[in-house]
Amino acid sequence: MTKLTTFKEAAELVQHDPKNPDYAALFLTAVDLANEQSELEYKVLKLGDALMEIVEQMNKLKAAKAAQRKTEVEAGLNR
């Protein structure tokens, strides 16, 4: 598998020969690729944040259950 042309490489090709339609097309597809990659990276970061919030909430739930169980035991309400 060959490597894709980077955004920087495509921009340099256009700068070197701005009238070349192949270079212009390559540059536009490189822009699209960079945009999609950026969007994906943003969504991954948001997903990571959401997962951390879920872990924190699960820990709070465990602590609340433990506190309730302790209170029930101390009050003699163990079922």
C-alpha positions in Angstrom: 0.0 0.0 0.0 1.4 3.4 -1.0 1.3 6.3 1.4 -1.1 9.1 0.8 0.2 12.5 -0.2 0.1 14.8 2.8 -1.6 18.1 2.9 1.8 19.9 3.0 3.1 17.9 0.1 0.0 18.7 -2.0 0.2 22.4 -1.1 3.9 22.4 -2.2 3.0 20.8 -5.5 0.3 23.4 -6.2 2.7 26.2 -5.2 5.3 24.8 -7.6 2.9 24.5 -10.5 -0.4 26.3 -9.7 -1.9 25.7 -13.2 -1.6 21.9 -13.1 -5.2 20.6 -12.7 -3.9 17.3 -11.3 -2.1 19.1 -8.5 -5.2 21.3 -7.8 -7.4 18.2 -7.6 -4.9 16.4 -5.3 -4.8 19.5 -3.1 -8.6 19.6 -2.8 -8.8 15.9 -1.9 -6.0 16.5 0.7 -8.1 19.3 2.2 -11.0 16.9 2.4 -8.9 14.2 4.0 -7.5 16.6 6.5 -11.0 17.8 7.4 -12.3 14.3 7.9 -9.3 13.3 10.0 -9.7 16.4 12.1 -13.4 15.7 12.6 -12.7 12.1 13.6 -10.0 13.2 16.1 -12.4 15.7 17.6 -15.1 13.0 18.0 -12.5 10.6 19.6 -11.7 13.3 22.1 -15.3 13.9 22.9 -15.9 10.1 23.2 -12.9 9.8 25.6 -14.4 12.6 27.8 -17.8 11.0 27.8 -16.3 7.7 28.8 -14.4 9.4 31.7 -17.7 10.9 32.9 -19.3 7.5 32.8 -16.5 6.0 34.9 -16.8 8.8 37.4 -20.6 8.4 37.6 -20.1 4.6 38.1 -17.7 5.3 40.9 -20.2 7.7 42.5 -22.9 5.1 42.2 -20.7 2.4 43.9 -19.9 4.8 46.7 -23.6 5.6 47.2 -24.6 2.0 47.3 -21.8 1.2 49.8 -22.9 4.1 52.0 -26.5 2.9 51.8 -25.5 -0.7 52.6 -23.4 0.5 55.6 -26.4 2.6 56.9 -28.7 -0.4 56.5 -26.3 -2.6 58.4 -25.8 -0.1 61.2 -29.6 0.4 61.5 -30.2 -3.3 61.6 -32.1 -3.3 58.4 -30.0 -5.9 56.7 -32.2 -7.9 54.4 
